[in-house]
Amino acid sequence: MKPTRLLILLFSVVALALPQIAAAQNNRAASSDDDPDRDINLSQPDFTLVALPTTLRVPRFRSAFRVTHRFTRPLGQGDFGDLAGDLFGIDSGAAIGLEYRFGLMRGLQVGIHRTNDRTIELFTHYSLLQQGTKGPVGLDGIASIEGTNNMGLSGPDSTHSYTPVLGVAVSRELGKYGAVYVEPMWVNNSNPLPSEIADDNDTFMTGIGLRLRVRPSVYVVGEYTPRAGYKPGVNQGSFAIEKRLGGHVFQMNFSNGFGTTLGQVARGGTSNDDWYLGFNISRKFY
């Protein structure tokens, strides 16, 4: 077995075993009083904005789940009657993603995100700095690798490509009223063509995001990701409104693309004239 494939397989086995590890260690996990990561963060209620990550930490031995959904009918296609007839795009096909993340230790989280085009992203975040404890901002180191066609695990003859990502997420919380983000990242092999064919094979992107709390449990969210290097399509942008309810966050969003993994965001949106309805639903298990 190739080393890369073996590494992916081992990562997948560990990810599947994490819930059992958490159950076995539950009696040793910190209580809510002792672990500030389990407290509600009114400025950062979720681990993502729309597609970009935040610096919210997953508590040790705790986890979270997320569903992403992007309807593929442009909202500007046809007249209003056509749009209403398709129930504002809900009758169309969709790009769907499922995500699970786990707090492996204080400040360290790992996760897996799979979309229905058979892309799998394995990611990890490490909290290097927390605002208010050691500095004026929050800082996370981010690393991920994603592969098409189930990372080549579908069979020996499957065609696939890998896209590693390295970057950081910098956040500045605005009291209890939200947070702003700047997220520079290097995306290797963002061009899915073979490297010997593709002239440009890397993307440098800087995600810019904002979440504002406009009601006690209601937020507005926006993000935009300028790019350099390989940059097909247009820079992906999104805006959303979301509701926090206990451990759930329900978000309705509008985007000019379908990307929900970092590699997909690096490949850009479809057009600045086409916007798509979508939603995210996340659930914290703590």
C-alpha positions as CSV (number, residue, x, y, z in Angstrom):
1,M,0.0,0.0,0.0
2,K,1.3,3.5,-0.9
3,P,2.4,5.6,2.1
4,T,-0.1,8.4,1.3
5,R,-2.9,5.9,1.1
6,L,-1.8,4.2,4.3
7,L,-1.7,7.6,6.1
8,I,-5.2,8.4,4.9
9,L,-6.5,5.0,6.0
10,L,-4.9,5.3,9.5
11,F,-6.3,8.8,9.9
12,S,-9.8,7.5,9.0
13,V,-9.5,4.7,11.5
14,V,-8.5,7.1,14.2
15,A,-11.3,9.5,13.3
16,L,-13.9,6.6,13.6
17,A,-12.4,5.5,16.9
18,L,-12.5,9.0,18.5
19,P,-16.1,8.7,19.8
20,Q,-15.2,5.5,21.6
21,I,-12.1,7.1,23.1
22,A,-14.2,10.0,24.3
23,A,-16.7,7.6,26.0
24,A,-13.9,5.8,27.7
25,Q,-12.3,9.0,28.9
26,N,-15.5,10.8,29.7
27,N,-15.2,10.4,33.5
28,R,-11.8,12.1,33.3
29,A,-12.9,15.0,31.0
30,A,-13.0,18.4,32.6
31,S,-16.4,19.7,33.8
32,S,-18.0,22.8,32.4
33,D,-16.7,24.8,35.4
34,D,-13.1,23.7,34.8
35,D,-13.0,23.8,31.0
36,P,-13.7,27.3,29.6
37,D,-13.9,25.8,26.1
38,R,-17.3,24.4,27.0
39,D,-18.7,27.8,27.8
40,I,-21.0,29.5,25.3
41,N,-19.0,32.0,23.2
42,L,-21.5,34.7,22.1
43,S,-19.0,36.2,19.6
44,Q,-18.1,32.9,18.0
45,P,-21.1,30.5,18.2
46,D,-19.8,28.1,15.5
47,F,-16.7,26.6,14.1
48,T,-17.2,28.1,10.6
49,L,-18.5,31.3,9.1
50,V,-20.1,30.0,5.9
51,A,-17.2,28.0,4.4
52,L,-14.3,29.5,6.2
53,P,-13.2,28.3,9.6
54,T,-13.3,30.3,12.9
55,T,-11.0,30.0,15.9
56,L,-13.6,28.5,18.2
57,R,-12.1,25.6,20.1
58,V,-13.6,22.1,20.4
59,P,-13.4,21.1,24.0
60,R,-11.2,18.1,24.9
61,F,-12.9,14.8,24.1
62,R,-16.0,16.6,22.8
63,S,-17.2,16.8,19.2
64,A,-19.5,18.6,16.7
65,F,-21.3,17.7,13.5
66,R,-22.3,19.9,10.5
67,V,-24.3,19.6,7.4
68,T,-23.8,21.9,4.4
69,H,-26.3,22.2,1.6
70,R,-26.0,24.4,-1.6
71,F,-28.9,24.3,-4.1
72,T,-27.5,24.4,-7.7
73,R,-30.2,26.6,-9.3
74,P,-29.1,30.2,-9.7
75,L,-31.6,32.6,-8.0
76,G,-31.4,34.9,-11.0
77,Q,-32.3,32.3,-13.6
78,G,-35.6,33.0,-15.3
79,D,-38.3,35.3,-13.9
80,F,-39.9,35.3,-10.5
81,G,-42.6,32.8,-11.6
82,D,-39.9,30.3,-12.6
83,L,-38.0,30.8,-9.4
84,A,-41.2,30.4,-7.3
85,G,-42.1,27.3,-9.3
86,D,-38.8,25.8,-8.3
87,L,-39.5,26.9,-4.7
88,F,-36.5,29.3,-4.9
89,G,-34.1,26.6,-6.0
90,I,-35.1,24.0,-3.4
91,D,-36.5,21.7,-6.2
92,S,-33.1,21.7,-7.9
93,G,-30.1,19.4,-7.2
94,A,-27.7,20.2,-4.4
95,A,-24.1,20.1,-3.3
96,I,-24.1,18.5,0.1
97,G,-21.4,18.0,2.7
98,L,-21.2,16.1,6.0
99,E,-18.6,17.0,8.7
100,Y,-17.5,15.7,12.0
101,R,-14.8,17.3,14.3
102,F,-13.3,16.1,17.5
103,G,-11.3,17.8,20.3
104,L,-8.3,15.5,20.6
105,M,-6.7,17.6,23.3
106,R,-6.9,21.2,24.7
107,G,-6.7,23.5,21.7
108,L,-6.3,20.7,19.1
109,Q,-9.2,19.5,16.9
110,V,-9.3,17.1,14.0
111,G,-12.1,16.5,11.6
112,I,-13.4,15.0,8.3
113,H,-15.6,16.7,5.7
114,R,-17.1,14.8,2.8
115,T,-19.1,16.2,-0.1
116,N,-21.4,14.4,-2.5
117,D,-19.0,14.9,-5.4
118,R,-16.8,12.3,-3.5
119,T,-14.3,14.9,-2.2
120,I,-13.0,14.1,1.3
121,E,-11.2,16.7,3.4
122,L,-9.2,15.7,6.5
123,F,-8.3,18.8,8.6
124,T,-6.7,19.8,11.9
125,H,-6.7,23.1,13.8
126,Y,-4.4,24.0,16.6
127,S,-5.1,27.0,18.8
128,L,-1.8,29.0,19.0
129,L,-3.2,32.0,20.8
130,Q,-6.4,33.0,22.5
131,Q,-7.7,36.5,22.7
132,G,-7.6,37.9,26.2
133,T,-5.2,35.3,27.6
134,K,-1.9,35.9,25.9
135,G,-2.7,38.4,23.2
136,P,-5.1,40.8,21.5
137,V,-6.3,38.3,18.9
138,G,-7.0,34.6,18.5
139,L,-4.7,32.6,16.2
140,D,-5.1,29.1,14.9
141,G,-2.8,27.0,12.7
142,I,-4.6,25.1,10.0
143,A,-3.6,22.1,8.0
144,S,-5.7,19.9,5.8
145,I,-5.5,17.5,2.9
146,E,-8.4,16.7,0.6
147,G,-8.7,14.2,-2.2
148,T,-11.2,13.7,-5.1
149,N,-12.9,10.4,-5.8
150,N,-12.9,9.4,-2.1
151,M,-9.1,10.1,-1.9
152,G,-8.5,7.3,-4.4
153,L,-9.9,4.7,-2.0
154,S,-12.7,3.7,-4.3
155,G,-10.5,1.3,-6.1
156,P,-7.0,0.7,-7.6
157,D,-8.0,2.3,-10.9
158,S,-9.8,5.4,-9.5
159,T,-8.6,8.8,-10.8
160,H,-8.0,11.3,-8.0
161,S,-5.9,14.2,-6.9
162,Y,-4.7,15.5,-3.5
163,T,-4.9,19.1,-2.3
164,P,-2.9,20.0,0.8
165,V,-3.6,23.3,2.6
166,L,-1.5,25.2,5.2
167,G,-2.6,28.5,6.7
168,V,-3.7,30.4,9.8
169,A,-6.9,32.0,11.0
170,V,-6.7,35.3,12.9
171,S,-9.7,36.5,14.8
172,R,-10.6,39.6,16.8
173,E,-13.7,39.3,18.9
174,L,-15.9,42.4,19.3
175,G,-16.9,42.0,22.9
176,K,-20.1,39.9,22.8
177,Y,-21.2,41.3,19.5
178,G,-19.3,39.2,17.0
179,A,-15.8,38.8,15.5
180,V,-13.7,39.6,12.4
181,Y,-11.4,37.2,10.7
182,V,-8.4,37.3,8.3
183,E,-7.2,33.9,7.1
184,P,-4.2,33.6,4.7
185,M,-3.7,30.2,3.3
186,W,-1.5,28.3,0.8
187,V,-3.3,25.7,-1.3
188,N,-1.1,23.3,-3.1
189,N,-2.3,21.4,-6.2
190,S,-5.5,23.4,-6.3
191,N,-5.6,22.8,-10.1
192,P,-7.0,19.2,-10.4
193,L,-5.2,18.7,-13.7
194,P,-2.0,16.6,-13.5
195,S,1.0,18.7,-12.5
196,E,2.9,17.9,-15.6
197,I,0.0,19.4,-17.7
198,A,-1.0,22.4,-15.4
199,D,1.1,25.5,-15.6
200,D,-0.4,26.9,-12.3
201,N,-0.8,24.5,-9.5
202,D,-1.0,26.5,-6.4
203,T,-3.4,29.1,-5.0
204,F,-2.7,31.7,-2.3
205,M,-5.9,33.0,-0.8
206,T,-6.8,35.3,2.1
207,G,-10.2,34.7,3.6
208,I,-11.9,37.8,5.1
209,G,-14.9,37.2,7.4
210,L,-17.3,39.0,9.7
211,R,-20.0,37.7,12.1
212,L,-22.2,40.3,13.9
213,R,-24.7,39.5,16.7
214,V,-27.8,41.6,15.9
215,R,-30.1,39.9,18.4
216,P,-29.4,37.8,21.5
217,S,-29.2,34.6,19.4
218,V,-29.3,36.0,15.8
219,Y,-26.3,36.8,13.7
220,V,-25.5,38.1,10.2
221,V,-22.4,36.6,8.6
222,G,-20.3,37.5,5.6
223,E,-17.1,36.2,4.0
224,Y,-15.0,36.8,0.9
225,T,-11.8,35.1,-0.4
226,P,-9.5,36.9,-2.7
227,R,-6.9,34.7,-4.4
228,A,-3.6,34.8,-6.3
229,G,-1.9,32.2,-8.4
230,Y,-4.3,29.6,-9.9
231,K,-7.7,31.3,-9.6
232,P,-10.4,30.0,-12.0
233,G,-13.9,31.4,-11.8
234,V,-14.5,34.3,-9.4
235,N,-13.5,34.8,-5.8
236,Q,-16.1,33.0,-3.7
237,G,-18.2,35.2,-1.5
238,S,-21.1,34.4,0.9
239,F,-23.5,36.1,3.2
240,A,-25.9,34.6,5.7
241,I,-28.3,35.0,8.6
242,E,-28.2,32.4,11.4
243,K,-29.9,31.5,14.6
244,R,-28.3,29.9,17.6
245,L,-30.5,27.6,19.6
246,G,-28.8,25.7,22.4
247,G,-26.2,23.5,20.9
248,H,-27.5,24.1,17.4
249,V,-26.7,26.8,14.9
250,F,-29.1,27.1,11.9
251,Q,-27.8,29.2,9.0
252,M,-29.4,30.3,5.7
253,N,-26.8,31.5,3.3
254,F,-26.4,32.9,-0.2
255,S,-23.2,32.2,-2.2
256,N,-21.8,32.7,-5.7
257,G,-20.3,29.2,-5.5
258,F,-20.6,25.7,-4.0
259,G,-17.3,25.3,-2.2
260,T,-17.4,24.1,1.4
261,T,-13.8,22.7,1.6
262,L,-10.8,24.9,1.5
263,G,-9.7,23.4,-1.8
264,Q,-13.1,24.0,-3.3
265,V,-13.0,27.6,-2.1
266,A,-9.6,28.0,-3.7
267,R,-11.1,27.0,-7.0
268,G,-13.6,29.9,-6.8
269,G,-17.2,30.5,-7.5
270,T,-19.2,30.2,-10.7
271,S,-20.0,33.9,-11.5
272,N,-20.6,37.2,-9.7
273,D,-24.0,37.2,-11.5
274,D,-25.2,33.8,-10.1
275,W,-26.1,33.4,-6.5
276,Y,-27.3,30.2,-4.8
277,L,-29.5,29.5,-1.8
278,G,-28.0,27.2,0.8
279,F,-27.9,26.3,4.5
280,N,-25.6,25.0,7.2
281,I,-26.8,23.1,10.3
282,S,-24.3,22.4,13.1
283,R,-24.7,20.6,16.4
284,K,-22.3,20.6,19.3
285,F,-22.1,17.5,21.5
286,Y,-21.3,19.2,24.8
